[in-house]
Amino acid sequence: MKAREALTSAATLASHSAGLQILFRVLTFILNGYTLRYVSKETVGIVNVRLMLLYSTVVFLAREAFRKACLNVGVERKWSQIINLLWLTVPLGIFWALLLAWAWLNLVEIPDPAVIPHYEVGVMAFGISAVVELLSEPMWVLAQVHMLVRLKVIAESLAMAVKCILTVVCITLVPYWGLYVFSLAQLLYSSTLLMCYLLYFMKFIGSEEAQKRSFPLSTLTDLLPKPLPYQHVVDLRLAKLTWTFYKQCCLKQILTEGVYDIVNNLGSLVARFLFLPIEESFYIFFASVLERGKETRHQREEEVRLAAVVLKMLLKLVLLIGVTISVFGYSYSELALDIYGGSMLSSGPGPGLLRCYCVYVLLIAVNGVTECFTFAVMSNEEVGRYNFVMLALSLSFLGLSYCLTLWQGAVGFILANCLNMALRIMHSLRYISGYFRPTEHRPLRGLQLSAPLFLAYLASGIVTVLSQVTLCCGQGLMFRSLHILFGALCLIMVLVTIIFSEPKLVQFIKGHFLSQNKTKMVKWD
């Protein structure tokens, strides 16, 4: 039942996280529209691009490897050593904040102070905000391992609400503060996040619920780093694994940066809303159900079977989402760009870029789930070997991007990303196939399309392409509306086909993503 509880927890976290991503995106969109009435678009651009990039890069580089290494430790491990290890994210975050702040102030062109004053203050404030958020990392990991899924949702929602309220009030009353407003709002966001975790654990530690969950801490001071007599200060095995993941995260950051402004923002919306929450949440599930580095024959059959079925369902889910985006994205990229930015975007290379990016989203979807599983079960040595694979891929990616960009421009760069992602998928598929080979489970069959679905997608692709050629995009409002109508009818046909041809997937989604009563298990496996 513990594995089933982990599945319920992962599904709840994924659905809530996806909802949060949508809520945050809507709030950010509304907030940007409101702030543009009071501050310049240059200021909003600096905040949303440069400063948020600084903040997210510091946070990613400081904590991602620690999360991957520590999320499958199990409740029985020596948490004092793990907490000591997690506190290393703070000095690491300080290092990256100082280094990147120096780069942002010395290597990147500084905006005109007459147009955007206080840029230096903004850089420092967003760096400090990242470090403040890292102070909650030990509590975040404890919450995830012990399935306190609502804490993350409540904390992030409250922090975002406070940030938005402060921004709106200050922009309305003192718009001339400029970057001071956004800096204060970001600092308040991180501080609120930290306070939510602190207040929750102050109440939770020592409570009856904590005892039921076998929570390993008895006082709040147990969250602090401390020396450990007669034993290592940190878990050496986890420290080594963290270092292995850390090298991988640096390579991943290099590989995944880029792909071009507006097209990237439009094309990656679904990837950020749906795929990333699924990848993050089910990494926790696989890490808690399967023991890292052990073959299937040395693990419990029930847990191996559940992991295999869940992996198959996830692969089927992201495959269908990705194929749907690819099929309909081809015919509606031009219209989307025309609505978003007018003929300036839709008449240039934008539609071709977005069409290629729709294919890239499909590859992102499959790669996210396959790597989510492989990283959760790989041994330390296997992760180390994979880092050499990532290095080889990065070198091949640089060569491919150079050649393809010379040949096809920006489209060539996206094609290089697609090829690189396809190679990563092939490596993960090979690993998963070998992992489950001694068993009767074949989760990779989740990547197969049934005949009815294949025909539905094929028919939709033909109809929408013909509609795009004849009706879009300079034909007037009526023709555009017809083009949208044809697409909507084809999408309905695809969804109906999914419902009838994939009943197990539908039950999986209803039982674990849409059901309000997730404690009642649905027979989808």
N, C-alpha and C positions, 0 to 999 in steps of 0.2 A: 504493500500500500504506500510505502514511502516513495516509490518511483511514480506512482499515480499522483500523489500529492505534488511531487516535483513538476509533473506535466501540467497539472492544473495551475500551479504557481507560474510556470513559464508562459502558458497561454494567457493568463490574466495579465501578467506583466507586459507581454507583447501587445495585447489589445489596448491596454491603458496607455502604453508608451506611444502607440500609433495615434491614439486620440490626442495625446499631449502634443505630439509633433504637429498635427493638423491645427490644434488650438493655438500653439505658439506661432505657427506660420500666419494664421488669420490675424492674430493680435499684432504681429510684426507688420503685416501689410497695412492694417488700419492705423497703427501707430506711425508708420512712415508717411502715410497720406496726411495725417493730422500735423505731424511735425514740419512737413514741407510748407505749411501755411505760415510758419513762424521762423524757421531757419532755412538756410540755403541748401540746395540739393547737393552741393559739394560737401557740406558738413555731414549730411546723412550718408553720403557715399563713403566718406572717410571712416565713419563709425561702423557701417555694415560690412565693409570690405577689409580695410587695413587693420583696424583695431580689433574687430571680432576674429580676424584671421590670427592675429597675435595671441589673443586669449585662447582660442581653440587649439592652436598648435602647442602652446605651453601645457595645457591640460592633457592633450593627447600623448605628448612625448613623456610626460611625467608619470602618468598613471596607467596607461593602457596595458603595458606589459605586466604590471603588478596585478591588475584585475584578472587577466587571463591565467596567470599562474596560481592565484589564490582562490579562485571561485570554485575549484573542485577539491578543496582540501578535506571536506567532510567535517562534521561537528565534533569528531573524536580527537582531532589533532590538537597540538599544544598551541593554543591561541595566543599565549604571551609572546612566543617567538614570531608568530604570523603578524601580530599587531606591531611588533618592533620593525619587522620588514616593511609593512605598509607605511610606517611613518617616514621611510626613506623617500617617499614621493614628495614630501615637503622640501627638503634641501635640493632634490633634483629639480623640482618646480622653480625654486628660487634661482638655481643655476640657469635654466632655460629662459626664465623671465628676464634676467639681467642680460644674457647673451642676445636674445631676440630683440629686447628693447634697444640695446646698443645698435644692432643691425637696422632696426626701424628708424633710428635717429641719425645714423651715419652712412648707411649704405643705400637706403631708400630715399628718394627725393622728398624733402620736407615741403608740405603745402605752404603757400604764401600766407604769412601771418596776418596780412591785412584781410584775407578772405576767410581763413580758418585759424583763428588764434588759439593758443593754449594746446597745440598739438602735442608738445612734450609732456604736458600734464596728462593728457589722454593716454599716451603710450604707457606711462608709469602706472596709471590707475588701472588699466586693463590687465597689465602684468601682475599687479598686486591682487586684483580680483581673482585671477587664476590660482595664485598661491593660497588665498583664503579658502577657495573651494576645495583645494587639496587637503585642507585640515580635516575635512569630513570623510576622507577616504577610508580609514579603518572602520568607521561606523557604516559606511555604504556597503563595504564587503560583508561585514557581519550581518547586515540586514538582508542582503541577497542570499547568503548561504543558509540563513535560518528562515527564509521565505517570508520576510516582512515586506511583501510587495507593495502594500498600500503606502508605506512610508515614503518611498521614492516619488510616487505620483503626487501625494499631498504636498511634500516639500517643494518639488519643482513647480507645481501649480501656484502655490502661495508665493514663492520667490518671484515668479514671472508676473503675477498680479501686482505685487508691491513695486516691482521695477516699472511696469507700465503706468501705474498710478503716479509715481514720483515723476516720471518723464513728462506726462501730460500736465501735471500741476506746474512744474518748473518751466516747461516750454511756454505755457500760457502766461505765467506771471513774470518770469525773467528770461525771455528768449535770448537776450544779449549775452547770457552766460555761455552759450555755445557748447563746446565740448565738456565744460564743467558739468553740465546737466547729465550728459550721457555717461560721464565718468562716475558721478555720484550714483546714478541708477545702476550701473554695472556692479559697483562695490556693494550697494545695498542688496542686489540679487544674490551675490555670493555669500554675504553675511547672513541673509535670511535663510538661505539653504543650510548653512552651518548651524544656525540657531535652532532650526527645525529638528535636525538630527540630534543635537544636544538635549533639547527639551524632551524629545521622545525617549531617548535612552535614559534620561534622569528618572522618568516615570516607569519605563519598562524594566530596567535592571532590578532584580529582586522581587518582581511581581509574580503572581500565580501563573500568568501566561508564560513568563520567561522560564519558570520551572517546568511547565508542560513541554516547552520546546527544547529543554535541556540546554538552555543558554549558558555559555561557559563563563560569563563574567558575573561577579557578585557585587561589585561596587563600580561607581563611575570612574574612579581613578585607575581601574584596570584597563581603561582605554588609552592610557598614557604609555609612552615608551619607558622601559626600565631595565636595569641590569638583571641578569638571571644567573644566580650562583650555580656553579657545577654543571652548566650546560651552555651551549652556544647562544649568543644573543639573538640570532635569527635562525630560522630553519634553513640549513645549508642546501638541502635538496631544492626547496622552493626558491632560494636565492639564485641558485644556478639556473633553474628553469626560467625565472624572471629575466635574468641576463640574456638567455637565449631568445625569449620573446621580445626583449627590448631591441636587440639587433634587428629582429624581424620587423618590428614596428617602425624603426627608422627607414628601412627599405620600403615598407608599405607606404609611408608618408611621401617618399620621393616618387614612388610609382603612381600614386593616385591623385597628386596635385595637378590641377589644370583643367583643361578642356573648356574654355571660352565662354565666359560671361553669361549673356542672355540665354544662349542655347543650353548651356550647362544648368542654369537655374530652372529653365522650363523642363528639360529632359530628365533631371534628377529628382523632381518633386516626389514621384512615387517611390523612388529608391530610398529617399530619406524618410518618407512617411510610413512605408510598409516594410520594406526589406531590412532596413537597419534595426528597427525594434524586434523583428523576428529573429535576426541573426544574434543580437545581444541577449535576448531572453532565452532562446533555446540553446545557446552555448552553456548557460547556467544549468539547464535541464540535462543535457548530455554529460556535462562535467560532474553532476551530482549522481547520475544513474550508473554511469560506467566508470570504472577505475582506470586512471591514466596509465598507459604503458603495458596493460595486461591483455593477453589474447582472449578471445571470446570463450574458449573452453575453460578458462580459469575464472569466469564470472558467472553470476547467476543467470540461468536460462530465461527466467521471466523478465529480468531487466534488459537482457540482450534483445529479446523479442520485442519488448515495448519500444526500445530505442530504435530498432530497425523499422517498425511500423510508423513511428512518429517521423523518422527521417524520410521515409517514402511519402508520407502525406505532405510534409513540408516541401519536398522536391516537386511534387505534383502541383501544390498550391502556387509556388513562385514561378514554375514553368508556365502555368496557365495565365498568370498575371503578366509575365514577361512576353509571351507570345501575343496576347491581346494587345499590349502596348505596341509591339512591333508591327502587327498587321494593320491596326487602325492608325498608328502613328505615321505610317508611310503616306496615307491618303489625307491626313488632317494636319500635317506639319505646316504646310503653307498657310492654311486657314488660321491655325493657332498663332503663328507669327504675325499674320496680317491683323488679327484682332488685337494682339498684344502691342505691336509697334507700328502698324500701318505698312504701306508699300515699301518703305525704306528697308524693312526687314524681310518681307515676303518676296520681294523681287530680286534679291541678291542671292548669295550663297547660303543664306540662313536655312531655307527648307531642306537642302541637301544635308547640311550639318545636323539638323534635328532628326532627319530620317535615319542617318547613321547612328545617332545617339540613342534612338529607340531600340536599335539592335543591341547596342552596348548595354542598355538597361536590362535586357533579357540575360545577357552574360553576367552582369553584376548580380542579378537575382540568383542564378544557379550557383555562382561562385560563393556568394555569401553563405548559403546553406551548407554547401559541401565543405568549405573551409571551417565553418562553424563546428561541424562534426569532427573533422580531422584534427583541428587544434585542441579540441576537448579530450581526445583519446590518445593522441600521440605521446610517446615517451619523450623524455628530455633529449635523448640521443637522436630520435627521429625529427624533433623540432630543429635541432642543431643542423642536421643534414638538409632539412628543408630551407634553412637560411642560405645555404650554398645554391640551392635551386633558385631562390628569390634573387640572389646576386646575379646568377646567369641570366635570369629573365630580365632583370633591370638593364643589363648590358645589351641583350638582344632588343629590348624595347627602345633603347636609345638609337641603335642602328636602324631599326624598322621605322621609327618616327622620323628620323632624318631623311631616309630614302622616300618614304611615302609622302612626307610633307613637301619635298621637292616635286613629287609627281602630281599630287592632288591638293596641295595646300592644307587648309585646316581639316578638310575631310580626311586627308591622309593621316593626320595626327590621331583622329578618332579611330580610324581603322587600325592603327598601330596599337592603341589601347585595347581594341577588340581582340586582336591576335594575342596580345599579352595575357588578357583575361582568359581566353580560350585555353592557352597553355597551362595556366594555373588550375583551371577546371579539370583538364585531362589528368594532371598530377593527383588532384584530390579524388577523382573518380577511380583512378588506379588504386589508391590507398584504400578507399572504402570497399572496393571489390575484393581486395585481398583480405581486409579485416573480417568480412562476413563470409568468405569462401568456405571456412570449415563448418558453417551452419547452413540451415535450410532457408535462411532469410535472404531476400534479394531486394533491398530497398532502392537500388538504382532503377528498378522498373518504374519508379515514379516519374522518370523522365521520358516515358513513352506516351505518345498521344494515341488515344483510341481512334478507330476508323471514323466514327461519326463526328468526333471533334475535329479531326483533320479535314474532313469534307466541309464542316461548318466554317472553319478558318479560311479554307481555300475559296469557298464561295463568297465569304465576306470580303476577302482581299480583292477578288475580281470585281465585285459590285462597287466597292468604295473607290478603287482605282479608276474605273470607268466614270463614276460620279465626279471624282476629282478633276478628271480631264475635261469633262463636258460642262460642269456646273461651277467650278471654282477656279479663280477666286475674284476675278474682276467682272463678273456677270451681273452684279447687283444683289440686293438683299434677298429677293425671292429665290434666286438660284442658290445662294449660300444656304438658305433655309432648307431647300430641298436636299442639298448635299448633307447637311446635318441630319435631316430626317432619315435618309438612306443609311447613314452610319448608325443612327439609333436603332433602326429596325434590325440591322445586321448584328449589332451588339446584343440585342434581346434574343435573337436566334442563337447566338453563341452561348449566352447564359442559360437558356432553356436546355440546350444540348448538354452543357456541363451538369446541370441538375439531374438529367436522366441517365447520362453515361458515366458519371462519377458519384454514385450514391455514398460511398464510403468517405470520400473527401467532403461532401456536403455535411455528413453527420459529424465529421471531425471538426469542421468549422463551426457548426451550430453548437456542438457540445462543449467546445473549449474556447472559442473566440466570441460567440454571440450570446451564449446562454447566460442568463442572470444567476442561475443556480449551478455553479460549476462543481459543487460538491457531489452532484449526481452524475455518475459516469455514464457516458453514452457508448453503446456497443458499435463502434466503428472499426474495431480491429478484429 
